Amino acid sequence: MDIETVKRILNPDISTMLGVGDMEVTEEENTLAIQLGHMVTAKVLESGVDTVVPAMRDPEIPASIGQFRIVPYAMPASQQPYVVDDPAIQARLTRVYKQEQIGQLKEPNTMVVACASSVCTSEQTLDDKPQNSGERIVLYVCGGGFVSSDTARLKWHYVRVSQELGRRVFVPRYHVAPAHVFPQAIHDVYTSFMHLMRQGFRAQNITVLGISAGANIALAVVELLRIQQQPEPSRIVVVSPCVDLTLSVDSWTRNRDTCVLGYIPVENSHSMPRVYYGDVEPGVDVLAMLRHPLLSPLFGRVHAGPPLQIHSGTCDALADDAVALAQRVPHAELITYPGRNHYTIMRGKQQLDTMYAHMRRFIQTP
């Protein structure tokens, strides 16, 4: 299939904005997305989403709708070294911590600050400091299969989230595989959370929202906060969460023909979990390693964490991840959407209105 046909069907202004356009997915678009997802999975994981999916046009946001700014952030000098129970993961965490400590990262950490006009009144609201002592915000961890974190391209979406949830939205741009493997993304998002607290935000006023792979990273960050005995966010919302990197749930095969996510077993080095983890250390059992809570939060102490809301489509390859997570967390709220898959769960006005209404109710509950 030629690239022009792909661009015509996967309209870049709609398909990759995830909620900016309220247009429902057509059957032609959904079918093509599934075909492409199954055809190019290995290529995407090796070289990144942007080499396969057409580039999205990026219109400016009128001031009447909202505002958007990219701000730098850095690891606070007071941020303590990590201490975890697994030697291989401890060595990796120590390495990424020291790399940032001595300034070895080539790309500086940045985060998007997005604010709808209904929430913000001036450009001063686009800094990374609280507007008042009780300001409540959203820390949004974007998805991308661990190989994409192009936050700036989705600025319309983040303004939309700000409008729907009535809060400023902060989106850290984390480093991605294969250039930056586990646990770099977790360190980046953890550092963004610690940065916001150093700037004056209170953990109890932060809601963490994670999408797909971003849900994995978000829950891993909360697990790491717990390990480090740091304050945890007040609430967590996840959409199509990827929480078991052993890929052992049935929905990977049951929903293969109805979901955009292609399945490559973890025994294959091109699989999503293996690309995210990178080279396996000598003597390490990769399947056992993938069950570590910082890689598969399902197997951690997520049940002891903040209130959790889970959104999942019944036709998603990750549908059973969501169910297993809800079973693991007795206080979790699981909301399922019949017929929705990983590509369509955040598409269409009625679908989005329903999803955002659930999120508003959840995060505004005392």
C-alpha positions in Angstrom: 0.0 0.0 0.0 1.4 3.4 -1.0 2.1 6.1 1.6 -0.5 8.5 0.0 -3.3 6.0 0.6 -2.1 5.6 4.2 -2.1 9.3 4.7 -5.6 9.6 3.2 -7.1 7.0 5.4 -5.1 7.7 8.6 -5.8 11.4 8.5 -2.9 12.9 10.4 -5.0 15.8 11.7 -7.4 13.4 13.3 -5.9 9.9 13.8 -2.8 10.8 15.8 -4.3 13.7 17.8 -6.0 11.4 20.2 -9.1 13.3 21.2 -8.6 16.7 19.6 -10.8 15.7 16.7 -14.2 14.3 17.7 -14.6 12.4 14.4 -15.4 8.8 14.9 -13.1 6.2 13.4 -14.4 4.8 10.1 -14.3 1.0 9.5 -11.9 1.6 6.6 -9.5 3.5 8.9 -9.8 0.9 11.7 -9.1 -1.9 9.3 -6.1 -0.2 7.9 -4.7 0.7 11.3 -5.0 -3.0 12.4 -3.3 -4.2 9.2 -0.4 -1.7 9.6 -0.1 -2.5 13.3 0.4 -6.1 12.5 2.7 -5.6 9.5 5.2 -3.1 10.9 5.4 -3.9 14.6 9.0 -5.0 14.5 10.0 -2.0 12.3 8.3 0.4 14.6 10.0 -1.0 17.7 13.4 -0.9 16.0 13.2 2.5 14.5 10.4 4.5 16.2 6.8 5.3 15.4 7.6 8.5 13.4 9.3 6.6 10.6 6.2 4.6 9.9 3.2 6.8 10.8 2.7 9.9 8.6 3.8 13.1 10.3 0.9 15.1 11.9 0.3 18.7 10.8 0.5 20.8 13.9 -1.8 23.9 13.7 -1.3 26.6 16.3 -3.7 26.8 19.2 -5.7 30.0 19.3 -5.5 31.9 22.6 -9.3 31.6 22.9 -8.9 27.8 23.2 -5.7 27.4 25.4 -2.0 27.8 25.8 1.0 25.6 25.6 4.6 25.9 26.5 7.7 23.6 26.8 9.7 24.1 29.9 13.0 22.4 31.1 13.3 20.5 34.2 16.2 18.8 35.9 16.8 16.3 38.7 16.8 18.1 42.0 20.1 18.1 43.9 18.2 16.7 46.8 16.9 13.7 44.9 18.3 10.6 46.6 19.9 7.6 44.7 17.6 4.7 44.1 17.7 1.6 46.3 15.8 -1.5 44.9 15.9 -5.2 45.7 17.2 -6.6 42.3 20.9 -6.2 41.6 20.5 -5.9 37.8 17.8 -3.2 38.1 19.8 -1.5 40.9 22.8 -1.2 38.6 20.7 0.2 35.8 19.0 2.8 38.1 22.3 3.8 39.5 23.7 4.3 36.0 20.9 6.6 34.8 20.9 8.5 38.1 24.7 9.2 37.8 24.4 10.0 34.1 22.0 12.8 34.9 23.9 13.9 38.0 27.0 14.6 36.0 25.1 15.9 33.0 25.8 13.1 30.5 22.3 13.1 28.9 22.6 14.7 25.4 18.9 15.8 25.4 17.8 17.9 28.3 14.6 17.0 30.1 11.6 19.0 29.1 7.9 19.0 30.0 4.8 20.4 28.3 2.7 22.7 30.3 -0.8 22.9 28.8 -3.7 24.9 29.9 -7.2 25.5 28.5 -8.5 29.1 28.4 -11.3 28.0 30.8 -8.6 27.2 33.3 -5.8 29.7 32.7 -6.1 33.5 32.5 -2.6 34.6 31.5 0.7 33.4 30.1 2.1 33.4 33.7 0.1 30.2 34.2 2.4 28.4 31.8 5.3 28.1 34.2 6.0 25.1 36.4 5.1 26.6 39.7 1.8 26.4 41.6 -0.6 29.3 41.1 -1.8 28.9 44.7 -0.9 26.6 47.6 -3.8 24.2 46.9 -3.6 24.0 43.1 -4.5 20.6 41.7 -2.8 19.4 38.5 -2.5 16.5 36.2 0.8 14.8 35.5 0.2 13.1 32.1 2.5 10.2 31.0 1.9 9.7 27.3 1.9 6.4 25.5 4.0 5.3 22.5 5.0 1.7 23.0 8.1 2.8 24.9 9.6 3.9 21.6 7.9 7.3 21.2 7.4 10.3 23.5 6.8 13.1 21.0 4.8 15.2 23.5 5.0 18.5 21.6 3.1 17.0 18.6 0.0 16.4 20.8 -0.3 19.8 22.3 -3.9 20.1 21.2 -4.7 16.9 23.0 -3.2 18.1 26.3 -5.1 21.4 26.1 -8.2 19.4 25.6 -7.4 17.3 28.7 -6.9 20.5 30.6 -10.3 21.8 29.5 -12.1 18.5 30.3 -10.5 18.0 33.7 -10.3 21.6 34.7 -6.7 21.6 35.6 -3.3 22.4 34.2 -1.6 19.5 32.6 2.1 18.7 32.8 3.6 16.2 30.3 7.2 15.1 30.8 9.0 14.1 27.6 10.8 10.9 28.6 13.7 9.3 26.7 12.7 6.2 24.8 14.0 2.9 23.5 15.9 1.7 21.7 18.4 4.5 22.3 17.4 4.8 25.9 16.3 1.5 27.5 14.7 0.7 30.8 14.7 2.3 33.4 15.5 5.7 31.7 11.8 6.5 31.1 10.9 5.7 34.7 13.8 7.9 36.0 12.7 10.8 33.7 9.0 10.7 34.9 10.0 10.1 38.5 12.3 13.1 38.3 9.5 15.2 36.8 7.3 14.4 39.8 10.1 15.3 42.2 10.8 18.5 40.3 7.1 19.5 40.6 7.1 18.9 44.3 10.3 20.9 44.7 8.6 23.8 42.8 5.9 23.8 45.4 3.2 21.4 44.3 1.9 18.9 46.9 1.8 15.2 46.0 -1.8 15.0 47.3 -2.8 17.6 44.7 -1.3 15.7 41.8 -3.4 13.2 39.7 -1.3 11.0 37.4 -2.8 10.0 34.1 -1.1 7.3 32.0 -1.9 6.0 28.5 -0.9 2.6 27.3 2.9 2.3 27.8 2.6 5.5 29.7 0.3 3.7 32.2 3.1 1.2 32.8 5.6 3.9 33.4 3.2 5.9 35.6 2.5 2.9 37.8 6.2 2.0 37.9 7.0 5.5 39.1 4.4 5.2 41.9 6.0 1.9 42.9 9.4 3.6 42.9 8.1 6.5 45.0 6.8 3.9 47.5 10.2 2.1 47.5 12.0 5.5 48.0 9.5 6.4 50.8 8.4 9.5 48.9 4.9 11.0 48.9 2.6 9.4 46.3 0.0 11.2 44.0 -3.6 11.5 45.2 -5.1 9.5 42.3 -4.1 7.5 39.2 -6.1 7.2 36.0 -4.9 4.7 33.3 -6.2 4.1 29.8 -5.5 0.8 28.0 -2.8 0.0 30.5 0.1 -2.2 29.6 1.0 -3.7 33.1 2.3 -7.2 32.4 5.4 -7.2 30.1 5.4 -11.0 30.1 2.6 -10.7 27.5 1.0 -13.7 29.1 -2.7 -12.6 29.1 -5.1 -14.2 26.7 -6.3 -11.0 25.0 -3.1 -10.7 23.1 -4.2 -13.6 21.0 -8.0 -13.4 21.5 -8.1 -9.8 20.2 -5.4 -10.1 17.6 -7.8 -9.6 14.7 -9.6 -6.7 16.4 -6.7 -4.6 17.7 -4.0 -2.5 16.2 -1.3 -3.9 18.5 0.6 -6.7 16.8 1.8 -9.6 19.0 5.5 -10.6 19.1 6.2 -13.0 22.0 8.8 -12.0 24.5 11.2 -14.7 23.4 11.8 -12.6 20.3 14.3 -9.8 20.9 12.1 -7.5 18.6 9.1 -7.8 21.0 8.0 -4.6 22.7 9.2 -5.7 26.2 12.6 -6.8 25.0 13.2 -3.6 23.0 12.2 -1.6 26.1 14.5 -3.6 28.4 17.4 -3.7 26.0 20.3 -6.2 26.2 19.7 -8.8 28.8 22.5 -9.2 31.4 24.4 -12.5 31.4 22.7 -15.1 33.6 19.5 -13.1 33.9 16.2 -15.0 33.3 14.4 -12.5 31.0 10.9 -13.8 31.8 11.5 -13.7 35.5 13.0 -10.2 35.1 10.0 -9.0 33.2 7.9 -9.8 36.2 9.7 -7.2 38.3 7.2 -4.5 39.5 9.2 -1.7 37.8 8.7 -3.5 34.5 5.3 -5.1 35.2 3.5 -3.1 37.8 0.8 -5.7 38.0 3.1 -7.8 40.1 4.0 -5.0 42.5 2.3 -3.4 45.4 -0.1 -1.5 43.3 -2.9 -2.6 45.6 -1.4 -0.5 48.3 -1.3 2.7 46.2 -3.6 5.6 45.6 -7.2 5.3 44.3 -7.1 3.9 40.7 -9.4 4.3 37.7 -8.9 2.0 34.7 -10.3 2.5 31.2 -10.2 -0.4 28.7 -11.8 -1.4 25.4 -13.1 -5.0 25.1 -11.4 -5.5 21.8 -8.0 -4.2 23.0 -5.0 -6.6 23.0 -4.4 -5.2 26.5 -8.0 -5.8 27.7 -7.0 -8.6 30.1 -4.2 -6.4 31.5 -6.9 -4.0 32.6 -9.0 -6.8 34.1 -6.0 -8.3 36.0 -5.1 -4.9 37.3 -8.6 -4.3 38.6 -8.6 -7.7 40.3 -5.3 -6.9 41.9 -6.5 -3.6 43.3 -9.7 -4.1 45.2 -10.4 -0.3 45.4 -9.9 0.2 41.6 -12.7 1.2 39.3 -12.7 -0.6 35.9 -14.6 1.0 33.1 -14.9 -1.0 29.9 -16.0 0.2 26.4 -17.6 -2.5 24.2 -16.1 -2.8 20.8 -13.3 -0.4 21.4 -9.6 -1.3 20.7 -6.3 0.3 21.4 -6.7 2.6 18.4 -10.3 3.6 18.9 -10.7 4.0 22.7 -10.0 7.7 22.6 -11.8 8.5 19.3 -15.2 9.9 18.7 -17.1 12.7 20.5 -19.5 10.4 22.4 -16.7 8.1 23.5 -14.5 11.0 24.7 -17.4 12.8 26.4 -18.1 9.6 28.3 -14.5 8.9 29.2 -13.7 12.5 30.4 -16.9 12.5 32.4 -15.8 9.4 34.3 -12.3 11.0 34.8 -13.8 14.3 36.2 -16.0 12.4 38.6 -13.1 10.3 39.8 -10.5 13.0 40.3 -13.0 15.5 41.9 -14.2 13.0 44.5 -13.1 14.1 47.9 
